[in-house]
Amino acid sequence: MKKRNPPSALNPNWDSLKQNLNPRVTVVNAWGNVVYDEYVRPLEPVVDFRTNISGIHPWNMKKAKNFMIVQKKVAELIKGRILVGHALHNDLKVLLLSHPKKDIRDTSEYKPFLRDGRRRALKDLAAEILGIRIQQKQHCPIQDARAAMLIYKKYQKAWEKSIKRLDKLKQKIKKKHKKKSMEKAAAESDETVVLS
């Protein structure tokens, strides 16, 4: 089995604007150490920074990096790694990035974390699973990325085991489907057609 790089957690503070933009992007490693944390110059004008929630002020944009530079760096950092986060489809969407589904560990979608089949907020999972309070006033992408990583690490063995089981089941179904298709094709080729 191919050995993978340690996981990374991604948390763009994307919900801080009225548009789905990402004025700050944070990546932490498997140990919660920050490996990337940058303000991003939005591609569109900012209507409202929602500073009381996001913690981002207009002056933070003075040191913001170009979107394309940040996008490229994040793509390099997550390539070939398990990507951990909460509602990662949103984060990847605003960064205009994709990641192999098999390498995504999303705390908002892991079945044991759902309540009545519904996704739960990261702050609720952090409180219940880790016993810590996050997002009390302003969102901190470092804190959010670390919380998602800690939740993943706490359930990593069971999570990875369930993924392996699901992969085996998918392979079994695929083999069964392939066998049926081959049998059907063989049966069709054995039929003799007589025209009169």
Stockholm file with secondary structure:
# STOCKHOLM 1.0

chainA/1-196         MKKRNPPSALNPNWDSLKQNLNPRVTVVNAWGNVVYDEYVRPLEPVVDFRTNISGIHPWNMKKAKNFMIVQKKVAELIKGRILVGHALHNDLKVLLLSHPKKDIRDTSEYKPFLRDGRRRALKDLAAEILGIRIQQKQHCPIQDARAAMLIYKKYQKAWEKSIKRLDKLKQKIKKKHKKKSMEKAAAESDETVVLS
#=GR chainA/1-196 SS CCCCEEEEEEEECGGGSSSSCCSEEEEEETTSCEEEEEEEECSSCCSCCCHHHHCCCGGGGGGCEEHHHHHHHHHHHHTTEEEEESSHHHHHHHTTCCCCGGGEEETTTCGGGCBTTBCCCHHHHIIIIICCCCCSSSCCHHHHHHHHHHHHHHHHHHHHHHHHHHHHHHHHHHHHHHHHHHHHHHHHHHCCCCCC
#=GC SS_cons         CCCCEEEEEEEECGGGSSSSCCSEEEEEETTSCEEEEEEEECSSCCSCCCHHHHCCCGGGGGGCEEHHHHHHHHHHHHTTEEEEESSHHHHHHHTTCCCCGGGEEETTTCGGGCBTTBCCCHHHHIIIIICCCCCSSSCCHHHHHHHHHHHHHHHHHHHHHHHHHHHHHHHHHHHHHHHHHHHHHHHHHHCCCCCC
//
